[in-house]
Amino acid sequence: MPIIPMRQTITVERDKTGQLDRWGNPVSAESFTLKSRVDEGSQIVSSRSSGLVKSEEEVATARILIDKLADIKYSDTISFTNELGEIITRKPKEINVKRTISGKPLLTEVIV
């Protein structure tokens, strides 16, 4: 049982282009769903490129928490539907495994 409620689901699509099955046919992408917790947010990042010129850029991110150790790779494509009905599809930027003091995996955190 997860330590936090997992009320959303994500769809993970694993791209297998370039791989062949045992008969030599191209393998299509496989997809699977996982129960998760998705927290969306955005922030404004400011940078100074040349001297006094200051530029601002808005960066939208989503933090996905999955129970235990999840099989997520950087080449996967993750999609989910938020409460407004928008389908968001992105690749992971960061994958972190949160562990207990004994070393057992507790959560997998994916930043997209």
N, C-alpha and C positions, 0 to 999 in steps of 0.2 A: 504494500500500500504506500503510495507516495506521501511525502511529508507536506506537500501543498496540493490544493485541488487542481486537477488536470481537466479542464472543461472544454478546451479547444482541441481540434485535431489538425495535424499538418500532413501534407502529402509529400513524400520524398521520392523523387524520380532519379534513378541511377542510370546514367548514360553509359551504354556499353558499345558505343560505335567503335568500329575497328576490330571487334572481337568476333570470332566465328564459333558456331556450335560444332558438335562432333561430326556433322555431315558437311561442313564447309559453308553453311548459310550464315549470313550476317545476323547477329543477335540484336533484337530490339531492346529498347529501354525497359527496365522493370520499375514498378512503382509500388510503394506500400505506405500505409498510414500509421501514424503514431499519436497517442493521446499526449497532449502537452499543455503548457501555459504560455501564452504569447503576450508580451508587454511591448506595446509600440510607443515610440516617442521621437522627438526631433530636437535638434539643438542648432544654434547659430555659431559657426566657426568663423573667426576673423583672422586674417593674415595680412601682413605688410609685405608687399612684393618688392617695391623699389622706393625706399625712402619714406616719404610722407603718404604715399597712396595706400589706403587701407581698403581691403575688399572683404565682404562678408558673404558667406555661403551657408545655406541651410542644409543640414544633413539629417535625413530620416533613417532611423534604425529600428529594429525589432529584436527583442531578446526572447528567445524560445527556451523554455525549461522542459526537459524530458526526464522521466523517471529512470533511475539507474544508468547503466552504460548503454548508450544508443549507438547504433551502427550508422553514423553520419560521416560523410567524407566531404572534402572541399570541392570535389568535382560534381557533387549532387546538386539538384535544383529543388528548393523547398518552396512549396506554395501553401497558402492558408487564406481563409476568408475571414475578414474582421467583422465587427458588429454592424457596420454600415453596409455590408454586402459586397465590399470591394475584394477582389481576388488579388493577392500580392504574391509575386513569384520572384525569388532571388536566390543567389548562391551564398553559401556561408562565407563570412569574412573571418570568423573566429570560432573555434570549438574548444570548450573548456570542460573538464570533468571535475566535479566537486566531490571530494572524498571525505569519509569520516576519519576519526583519529586512528582507527584500525586499518585504514587503507581501502575499505570497500567503497565502490562507487555509489554515491547517493543521488546525484543529478548530473545530467549533461546539459551544459549551457551552450547555445548556439546563437551567435550574433549575426544577423543578416542585414 
